Amino acid sequence: MDTDFWLQRWTHGQTGFHQTRVMPLLQKHWPALGLPAGSRVLVPLAGKSLDVAWLAAQGHAVLAVELSPIAVEQFFTEHALQPDLHATARGTLYRAGSIEFLCGDIFDLDEASLAGCSACYDRAALIALPADLRARYVRHVYGHLPAGCRTLLLTLDYPQAEMDGPPFSVPAAEVQALYGDRWHIEALETRDVLAQEPKFAARGLSRMNTDVYRLTAV
């Protein structure tokens, strides 16, 4: 992962990828995971997403992982939370109530860090990575999540030749190739989003869908 690229985006405020509302597809499909209250949810490459606070409000313990300290600090400031900070071998851990942010590299997480996660919400991590890193990411992160773990995965599907990422196109065939060996994959919804994404249409895209999956580790 090009860590300098993402750190510079946050340093210079080039964060057009940040959404100023909770993702409607999260609100619609999260109940389908059937998680009990108190479940620990991993949110990789979280930025300062409002989705983190929404998941906590549903009664979950949230472990968000984000590379940029600017993003992490802005999250807590914007939610009027005063986190406790702890230095760990994998980065600085910010904790406030049921929300933890690990400020560090997702590839530094180990099995012990992920063993307690019974769910994952992946909206922006997989599609942020180029093709040569996606397989490594799935092996490293999803490979350490325990059996029975349930994931809500959101991807984008568009003609990759029409636009350079990020975000990158991850079509259904690649999802199957990345996850099919260990995860049960259920396609929940495909939504045409190009009309709602004029900046991508302006870059020449002819088609863009968001695909929603429920994954269960077996």
Beta strands, then each sheet from edge to edge (+ up, - down):
strand 1: 40-44
strand 2: 61-66
strand 3: 84-88
strand 4: 91-96
strand 5: 99-103
strand 6: 119-122
strand 7: 150-157
strand 8: 183-192
strand 9: 209-217
sheet 1: 3+ 4- 5+ 2+ 1+ 6+ 7+ 9- 8+
end
